[in-house]
Amino acid sequence: MGTIETGKQGERIAAEYLISQGFRILDKNWRESHGELDIVALDNTTLVFAEVKYRADEEFAGIEYAISHSKARSLKKYAQKYMLKTDVYYEEIRFDFIGILPNPDGSFRVEYAKNFIDWRG
């Protein structure tokens, strides 16, 4: 499976996970100029921007390796653009991380971290 197909599969698994947790998916793969938001969802009354990472092995699987400071700044910038262009805005906003890791049996494990990036910082 190629990188694009693997990424799409990871995002599909992540969306299914969020739905199973009661989230409502608003958008997937929202693109703006040079960037994208993987998943935009509602968790009750909180607008959630979820960054999805697929990891083929455990070596760099931890969330501490997932998002650089520059990536975090980009995600905040694209979240602001998303809200302006779609007229979707909520007082509560959160950035979550979803890591998808394959298990030896072919299934997948979801690593989920709420509020991974500080919206105001």
ChimeraX attribute file (.defattr): number of C-alpha atoms within 10 A of each C-alpha:
attribute: neighborCount
match mode: 1-to-1
recipient: residues
	/A:1	7
	/A:2	7
	/A:3	9
	/A:4	9
	/A:5	10
	/A:6	15
	/A:7	18
	/A:8	16
	/A:9	15
	/A:10	23
	/A:11	24
	/A:12	15
	/A:13	20
	/A:14	26
	/A:15	24
	/A:16	13
	/A:17	15
	/A:18	20
	/A:19	15
	/A:20	10
	/A:21	10
	/A:22	11
	/A:23	20
	/A:24	17
	/A:25	16
	/A:26	14
	/A:27	13
	/A:28	17
	/A:29	13
	/A:30	15
	/A:31	13
	/A:32	12
	/A:33	6
	/A:34	7
	/A:35	14
	/A:36	17
	/A:37	21
	/A:38	21
	/A:39	23
	/A:40	23
	/A:41	20
	/A:42	19
	/A:43	18
	/A:44	10
	/A:45	11
	/A:46	15
	/A:47	23
	/A:48	25
	/A:49	26
	/A:50	27
	/A:51	22
	/A:52	26
	/A:53	22
	/A:54	23
	/A:55	18
	/A:56	13
	/A:57	10
	/A:58	10
	/A:59	8
	/A:60	11
	/A:61	17
	/A:62	11
	/A:63	15
	/A:64	9
	/A:65	9
	/A:66	17
	/A:67	17
	/A:68	10
	/A:69	9
	/A:70	9
	/A:71	12
	/A:72	17
	/A:73	15
	/A:74	16
	/A:75	23
	/A:76	20
	/A:77	12
	/A:78	21
	/A:79	23
	/A:80	13
	/A:81	14
	/A:82	19
	/A:83	13
	/A:84	11
	/A:85	10
	/A:86	8
	/A:87	9
	/A:88	11
	/A:89	14
	/A:90	12
	/A:91	8
	/A:92	11
	/A:93	19
	/A:94	20
	/A:95	21
	/A:96	18
	/A:97	21
	/A:98	26
	/A:99	23
	/A:100	23
	/A:101	19
	/A:102	16
	/A:103	12
	/A:104	7
	/A:105	6
	/A:106	7
	/A:107	8
	/A:108	15
	/A:109	12
	/A:110	15
	/A:111	16
	/A:112	18
	/A:113	14
	/A:114	12
	/A:115	15
	/A:116	18
	/A:117	19
	/A:118	12
	/A:119	15
	/A:120	7
	/A:121	6
